[in-house]
């Protein structure tokens, strides 16, 4: 880890220390390295570069854009600073980051213990793709039930996997407990922190690897697909191994232009996360007062409210997402139709972390990969509407739009 990052415990301070750099030609922003391949100055060093003993941090040069790119490398260091890890590297998607992190930790025949409430794409990867293609199996459990997690661990369990805030049910993972159980069974704790950048730092609570879909809050503009893996320097380096490194060999390479654009948005992330959370908190409180079945970790009625207070950073609130249970799919769809097409409150779209509000009916969209039984086990009701609360327009204007739509479709009287 960079010596400047060893002191500060606050992620914003770590990032500020790291960003006190400038571009190759003196610009205040880092330069964009658009080359796919890089010049070796002395022919005799090329074998060492290919053997991995003479990389850019050891007096050598960059090898190839699929291996390491200088611009993408700097973005990875910025994400590592935010997450308090030794190193990080960025990928072309969040699922690319998750897949490569898991394949870097697992071999054929290994086993994962995972939360029974996960993003649909992750669930499909663990429940169907990895068993069929790689011989890697997963047991899905209530991830906050220490006894269930421990009971599911076996001799080939190498990874315990969870989301810091579950998608879409917004349950908070008890990371300290989970890390203790995972490490007692000699497994690595991998945490998807997409929903709570800055708000939760999983490595402070024992996580070994942190993954992100940068597409969401970190980028914030819904214009780039991107991901990141953060962890120990040795582990990140192993993902780039020329023989067995999944990032190197599977090739989920981030474009340097994308890396540069995302790097310019990270300094604004704290401001954005505070406002996402501020509005979500106000909406959730008013919805609860109106008798709406709302879930938001900032509400005292939320089952994990005190847990998030304990493991989170209070200056960033309780996150930018809330859910409304409209009771049935037809009513959920009517609500979203009204909010988008009559009120202009937000957009019916998957994803989250955009500056406008995005809404989706999770059971029939982002969680549709789950079977009916898995949806029921996860507590994802047919009428559950997930809202990623934006910050355009005034708070009062947006609340009035939401309240009118809720009354028109009969969610409130």
C-alpha positions as CSV (number, residue, x, y, z in Angstrom):
1,X,0.0,0.0,0.0
2,X,1.1,3.6,-0.8
3,X,2.7,5.0,2.4
4,X,0.4,8.0,2.1
5,X,-2.6,5.7,2.7
6,X,-1.4,4.0,5.8
7,X,-2.4,6.8,8.2
8,X,-5.8,8.0,7.3
9,X,-8.7,5.9,8.5
10,X,-11.4,7.9,6.6
11,X,-11.9,6.7,3.0
12,X,-12.2,10.3,1.7
13,X,-8.9,11.3,3.3
14,X,-7.2,8.3,1.9
15,X,-8.5,9.2,-1.6
16,X,-7.4,12.8,-1.2
17,X,-3.9,11.7,-0.3
18,X,-3.7,9.5,-3.3
19,X,-5.2,12.0,-5.8
20,X,-2.5,14.5,-5.0
21,X,-0.9,13.6,-8.3
22,X,-0.9,15.0,-11.8
23,X,-0.9,13.8,-15.4
24,X,2.1,12.7,-17.4
25,X,2.4,16.2,-18.9
26,X,1.6,18.2,-15.7
27,X,-2.2,18.2,-16.1
28,X,-4.3,18.4,-12.9
29,X,-6.0,15.2,-14.1
30,X,-4.3,11.9,-14.8
31,X,-3.4,11.2,-18.4
32,X,-5.3,8.7,-20.6
33,X,-3.0,6.0,-21.9
34,X,-4.8,4.7,-25.0
35,X,-2.1,2.3,-26.1
36,X,-2.9,-1.4,-26.2
37,X,0.7,-2.4,-26.1
38,X,3.8,-0.8,-24.6
39,X,7.4,-0.4,-25.7
40,X,10.1,-2.5,-24.0
41,X,13.3,-0.4,-23.9
42,X,15.7,-3.4,-23.6
43,X,15.0,-6.7,-25.3
44,X,16.5,-8.7,-22.4
45,X,13.9,-7.5,-20.0
46,X,10.9,-8.9,-22.0
47,X,11.2,-12.5,-20.5
48,X,11.1,-11.0,-17.0
49,X,8.1,-9.0,-17.8
50,X,6.3,-12.0,-19.1
51,X,7.3,-14.0,-16.0
52,X,5.7,-11.3,-13.9
53,X,9.0,-10.5,-12.0
54,X,9.5,-7.0,-13.7
55,X,6.2,-5.2,-13.7
56,X,5.6,-1.4,-13.8
57,X,6.1,-1.2,-10.0
58,X,9.4,-3.1,-10.1
59,X,11.4,-1.1,-12.7
60,X,9.8,-2.7,-15.8
61,X,7.1,-1.5,-18.1
62,X,3.5,-2.3,-18.8
63,X,3.0,-5.4,-20.9
64,X,-0.4,-5.3,-22.7
65,X,-3.7,-3.5,-22.2
66,X,-5.5,-6.7,-21.2
67,X,-2.9,-7.2,-18.4
68,X,-2.4,-3.7,-16.9
69,X,-3.2,-0.3,-18.4
70,X,-1.8,2.7,-16.6
71,X,-5.0,4.7,-16.5
72,X,-7.1,1.7,-15.3
73,X,-4.4,1.0,-12.8
74,X,-4.7,4.4,-11.3
75,X,-8.5,4.1,-11.0
76,X,-7.9,0.8,-9.2
77,X,-5.7,2.5,-6.7
78,X,-8.4,5.1,-6.1
79,X,-11.0,2.4,-5.4
80,X,-8.5,0.6,-3.1
81,X,-8.0,3.9,-1.2
82,X,-11.8,4.2,-0.8
83,X,-12.1,0.6,0.5
84,X,-8.9,0.6,2.6
85,X,-7.3,-2.3,0.7
86,X,-3.7,-2.7,-0.5
87,X,-4.6,-2.8,-4.1
88,X,-7.5,-2.8,-6.6
89,X,-8.1,-3.3,-10.3
90,X,-11.1,-2.3,-12.5
91,X,-13.0,-4.4,-14.9
92,X,-15.5,-3.9,-17.8
93,X,-18.5,-4.8,-15.5
94,X,-19.5,-5.6,-12.0
95,X,-20.3,-9.2,-12.9
96,X,-16.9,-9.4,-14.5
97,X,-15.3,-8.2,-11.2
98,X,-17.4,-10.8,-9.2
99,X,-16.6,-13.7,-11.5
100,X,-12.9,-13.0,-11.6
101,X,-12.6,-12.5,-7.9
102,X,-14.4,-15.8,-7.2
103,X,-12.4,-17.7,-9.9
104,X,-9.2,-16.2,-8.4
105,X,-10.1,-17.8,-5.0
106,X,-11.7,-21.0,-6.1
107,X,-10.8,-24.2,-7.9
108,X,-12.9,-27.0,-9.4
109,X,-14.7,-28.8,-6.6
110,X,-14.6,-25.9,-4.2
111,X,-17.6,-24.6,-2.4
112,X,-19.2,-21.2,-1.6
113,X,-21.6,-20.2,1.2
114,X,-23.6,-17.3,0.0
115,X,-26.5,-15.1,1.1
116,X,-29.9,-16.3,-0.1
117,X,-30.7,-12.7,-1.1
118,X,-28.4,-11.5,-3.9
119,X,-28.6,-9.6,-7.2
120,X,-30.2,-11.8,-9.8
121,X,-27.1,-12.0,-12.0
122,X,-24.9,-13.0,-9.1
123,X,-27.4,-15.6,-8.0
124,X,-27.5,-17.1,-11.5
125,X,-23.7,-17.2,-11.6
126,X,-23.5,-19.0,-8.3
127,X,-26.5,-21.3,-8.6
128,X,-26.2,-22.3,-12.3
129,X,-23.2,-21.1,-14.2
130,X,-20.3,-22.0,-11.8
131,X,-21.7,-25.5,-11.0
132,X,-22.3,-26.3,-14.6
133,X,-19.2,-24.8,-16.1
134,X,-16.6,-25.0,-13.3
135,X,-17.8,-27.6,-10.8
136,X,-18.0,-25.0,-8.1
137,X,-21.1,-25.3,-5.9
138,X,-22.9,-22.9,-3.6
139,X,-25.1,-23.2,-0.5
140,X,-27.5,-20.3,0.0
141,X,-28.4,-19.5,3.6
142,X,-29.7,-16.6,5.8
143,X,-26.3,-14.8,5.9
144,X,-27.0,-13.2,9.2
145,X,-27.7,-16.6,10.9
146,X,-24.2,-17.5,12.3
147,X,-25.2,-21.1,13.0
148,X,-26.7,-21.6,9.4
149,X,-23.5,-20.1,7.9
150,X,-21.3,-22.3,10.0
151,X,-23.4,-25.4,9.3
152,X,-23.2,-24.8,5.6
153,X,-19.4,-24.6,5.6
154,X,-17.6,-27.8,4.7
155,X,-14.0,-29.0,4.0
156,X,-14.0,-27.4,0.5
157,X,-15.6,-24.1,1.4
158,X,-13.2,-21.4,0.3
159,X,-15.5,-18.4,0.1
160,X,-18.3,-16.8,2.1
161,X,-20.1,-14.3,-0.1
162,X,-22.5,-11.5,0.8
163,X,-23.7,-8.0,-0.2
164,X,-23.2,-5.3,2.4
165,X,-26.8,-4.2,1.8
166,X,-28.8,-6.9,0.1
167,X,-30.4,-6.4,-3.3
168,X,-33.3,-5.7,-3.3
169,X,-34.5,-6.3,0.3
170,X,-32.1,-3.9,1.9
171,X,-31.1,-6.1,4.8
172,X,-27.7,-5.2,6.3
173,X,-25.1,-8.0,6.6
174,X,-23.5,-8.5,10.0
175,X,-20.0,-8.3,8.6
176,X,-18.0,-8.7,11.9
177,X,-19.9,-11.9,12.7
178,X,-19.7,-13.2,9.1
179,X,-15.9,-12.5,9.0
180,X,-15.4,-14.4,12.2
181,X,-17.4,-17.5,11.0
182,X,-15.7,-17.4,7.6
183,X,-12.2,-17.2,9.0
184,X,-12.9,-19.9,11.6
185,X,-13.6,-22.2,8.6
186,X,-10.5,-20.9,6.7
187,X,-12.7,-19.2,4.1
188,X,-12.3,-15.8,2.5
189,X,-15.1,-13.2,3.0
190,X,-16.0,-11.5,-0.3
191,X,-18.4,-8.6,0.0
192,X,-20.2,-6.7,-2.8
193,X,-20.3,-3.1,-1.6
194,X,-22.1,-1.6,-4.6
195,X,-25.0,-0.3,-2.5
196,X,-23.0,1.4,0.2
197,X,-19.8,3.0,-1.1
198,X,-18.3,5.2,1.7
199,X,-21.2,4.3,3.9
200,X,-19.7,0.9,4.8
201,X,-16.1,-0.1,4.6
202,X,-16.2,-4.0,4.7
203,X,-12.5,-4.4,5.3
204,X,-12.9,-2.5,8.6
205,X,-15.1,-5.4,9.7
206,X,-13.0,-8.3,8.4
207,X,-13.8,-8.7,4.7
208,X,-10.9,-10.0,2.6
209,X,-12.1,-9.0,-0.9
210,X,-14.5,-6.2,-1.9
211,X,-16.2,-6.0,-5.3
212,X,-18.2,-3.2,-6.9
213,X,-20.4,-2.5,-9.8
214,X,-18.9,0.9,-10.6
215,X,-21.8,1.3,-13.0
216,X,-24.0,2.4,-10.0
217,X,-23.2,5.0,-7.3
218,X,-19.5,5.3,-7.8
219,X,-19.9,6.4,-11.5
220,X,-23.3,8.0,-10.8
221,X,-24.4,8.9,-14.4
222,X,-25.6,5.6,-15.8
223,X,-23.4,5.9,-18.9
224,X,-20.6,3.4,-18.3
225,X,-20.7,-0.3,-17.3
226,X,-17.7,-1.0,-15.0
227,X,-16.6,-3.0,-12.0
228,X,-13.7,-3.3,-9.5
229,X,-12.0,-5.9,-7.3
230,X,-10.2,-4.6,-4.2
231,X,-8.1,-6.7,-1.8
232,X,-4.5,-7.6,-0.8
233,X,-1.8,-6.8,-3.3
234,X,-0.8,-10.4,-3.7
235,X,-4.3,-11.4,-4.5
236,X,-4.9,-8.6,-7.1
237,X,-1.6,-9.5,-8.7
238,X,-2.6,-13.2,-8.9
239,X,-5.7,-12.2,-11.0
240,X,-3.2,-10.9,-13.6
241,X,-1.1,-14.0,-13.7
242,X,-0.3,-14.9,-17.4
243,X,-1.0,-18.6,-16.7
244,X,-4.0,-18.8,-14.4
245,X,-5.1,-15.2,-13.7
246,X,-8.8,-14.8,-14.5
247,X,-8.6,-11.1,-15.2
248,X,-5.7,-11.6,-17.6
249,X,-7.1,-14.8,-19.4
250,X,-10.8,-14.1,-19.4
251,X,-10.2,-10.5,-20.5
252,X,-12.9,-8.3,-18.9
253,X,-10.7,-5.3,-19.7
254,X,-11.9,-1.8,-18.8
255,X,-11.3,0.8,-21.5
256,X,-8.9,3.6,-20.3
257,X,-11.3,6.3,-21.6
258,X,-13.9,4.8,-19.2
259,X,-11.4,4.7,-16.3
260,X,-10.5,8.3,-16.9
261,X,-14.1,9.4,-16.9
262,X,-15.0,7.5,-13.7
263,X,-12.0,8.9,-11.9
264,X,-13.2,12.4,-12.5
265,X,-16.5,11.6,-10.7
266,X,-15.1,9.9,-7.6
267,X,-14.2,13.2,-5.9
268,X,-17.9,14.1,-6.0
269,X,-19.0,10.7,-4.6
270,X,-19.2,11.9,-0.9
271,X,-21.5,14.8,-1.8
272,X,-23.7,12.6,-4.0
273,X,-24.0,9.8,-1.4
274,X,-25.0,12.3,1.3
275,X,-27.8,13.8,-0.8
276,X,-29.1,10.4,-2.0
277,X,-29.3,9.3,1.6
278,X,-30.8,12.6,2.9
279,X,-33.7,12.4,0.4
280,X,-34.2,8.7,0.9
281,X,-34.4,9.2,4.7
282,X,-37.1,11.9,4.4
283,X,-39.2,10.0,1.9
284,X,-39.0,6.8,4.0
285,X,-40.1,8.6,7.1
286,X,-43.0,10.3,5.4
287,X,-44.0,7.0,3.7
288,X,-44.0,5.2,7.0
289,X,-46.1,8.0,8.6
290,X,-48.6,7.6,5.7
291,X,-49.0,3.9,6.4
292,X,-47.0,2.7,3.4
293,X,-45.2,-0.6,3.7
294,X,-41.7,0.9,3.2
295,X,-38.3,-0.6,4.0
296,X,-35.3,1.7,4.6
297,X,-32.3,1.0,7.0
298,X,-32.6,4.6,8.3
299,X,-36.0,3.8,9.9
300,X,-35.9,2.7,13.5
301,X,-38.5,0.1,12.5
302,X,-36.0,-1.5,10.1
303,X,-34.7,-4.8,11.6
304,X,-31.1,-3.8,10.9
305,X,-31.2,-0.1,11.8
306,X,-28.9,-0.5,14.8
307,X,-26.5,-2.8,13.0
308,X,-26.0,-0.3,10.2
309,X,-25.5,2.4,12.8
310,X,-22.8,0.2,14.3
311,X,-20.9,-0.7,11.2
312,X,-21.6,2.3,9.0
313,X,-20.3,5.8,8.7
314,X,-23.0,8.2,10.0
315,X,-22.0,11.1,7.9
316,X,-23.2,9.2,4.8
317,X,-26.6,8.3,6.2
318,X,-28.3,5.0,5.5
319,X,-28.0,4.8,1.7
320,X,-29.9,5.9,-1.3
321,X,-32.3,3.0,-1.8
322,X,-35.7,2.2,-0.4
323,X,-38.4,-0.2,-1.2
324,X,-42.2,0.0,-1.3
325,X,-44.4,-3.1,-1.2
326,X,-47.4,-2.2,-3.2
327,X,-49.0,-5.5,-2.4
328,X,-49.2,-7.0,-5.9
329,X,-47.4,-6.8,-9.2
330,X,-50.2,-5.0,-11.0
331,X,-50.4,-2.2,-8.4
332,X,-46.6,-1.9,-8.4
333,X,-46.6,-1.5,-12.2
334,X,-49.4,1.0,-12.0
335,X,-47.5,3.0,-9.4
336,X,-44.3,3.1,-11.5
337,X,-46.3,4.0,-14.7
338,X,-47.9,6.9,-12.9
339,X,-44.7,8.1,-11.4
340,X,-42.9,8.1,-14.7
341,X,-45.6,9.0,-17.3
342,X,-47.9,11.2,-15.3
343,X,-45.7,12.8,-12.6
344,X,-42.2,12.8,-14.1
345,X,-40.9,11.6,-10.7
346,X,-38.3,9.2,-12.1
347,X,-37.7,6.5,-14.6
348,X,-38.8,2.8,-14.9
349,X,-35.3,1.3,-15.4
350,X,-33.1,-1.2,-13.8
351,X,-29.8,-0.2,-12.2
352,X,-29.3,2.4,-9.5
353,X,-27.1,5.3,-8.3
354,X,-28.3,7.7,-11.1
355,X,-28.9,11.4,-10.4
356,X,-32.6,10.8,-11.2
357,X,-34.8,8.3,-9.4
358,X,-34.8,4.8,-11.0
359,X,-37.6,2.3,-10.2
360,X,-38.1,-1.4,-10.9
361,X,-40.3,-4.2,-9.7
362,X,-37.5,-6.5,-8.5
363,X,-39.3,-9.9,-8.7
364,X,-40.0,-9.4,-12.4
365,X,-36.7,-7.6,-13.3
366,X,-33.4,-7.6,-11.5
367,X,-34.3,-10.6,-9.4
368,X,-36.1,-12.5,-12.1
369,X,-33.3,-15.1,-12.4
370,X,-34.4,-16.5,-9.0
371,X,-36.9,-19.3,-8.9
372,X,-40.3,-18.7,-7.2
373,X,-38.9,-20.7,-4.2
374,X,-35.8,-18.6,-4.1
375,X,-37.8,-15.3,-4.3
376,X,-39.9,-16.4,-1.4
377,X,-36.9,-17.5,0.7
378,X,-35.3,-14.1,0.0
379,X,-38.4,-12.2,0.9
380,X,-38.8,-10.6,-2.5
381,X,-42.6,-10.0,-2.8
382,X,-44.3,-9.7,-6.2
383,X,-45.3,-6.1,-5.6
384,X,-41.9,-4.9,-4.2
385,X,-40.8,-1.7,-5.9
386,X,-37.1,-0.8,-5.5
387,X,-36.4,2.9,-5.7
388,X,-32.9,4.4,-6.1
389,X,-33.7,7.9,-5.0
390,X,-32.2,10.7,-7.1
391,X,-31.4,14.3,-6.3
392,X,-32.8,16.3,-9.3
393,X,-35.6,18.7,-8.6
394,X,-36.5,19.9,-5.1
395,X,-37.2,17.4,-2.4
396,X,-40.7,18.8,-1.8
397,X,-41.6,18.7,-5.5
398,X,-40.6,15.1,-5.7
399,X,-42.4,14.2,-2.5
400,X,-45.6,15.7,-3.8
401,X,-45.3,13.7,-7.0
402,X,-44.8,10.5,-5.1
403,X,-47.7,11.2,-2.7
404,X,-50.1,12.0,-5.5
405,X,-49.2,8.8,-7.4
406,X,-49.5,6.6,-4.3
407,X,-53.0,8.0,-3.7
408,X,-54.1,7.5,-7.3
409,X,-53.2,3.9,-7.4
410,X,-54.5,3.2,-4.0
411,X,-51.4,2.4,-2.0
412,X,-52.5,5.1,0.5
413,X,-56.0,6.4,1.0
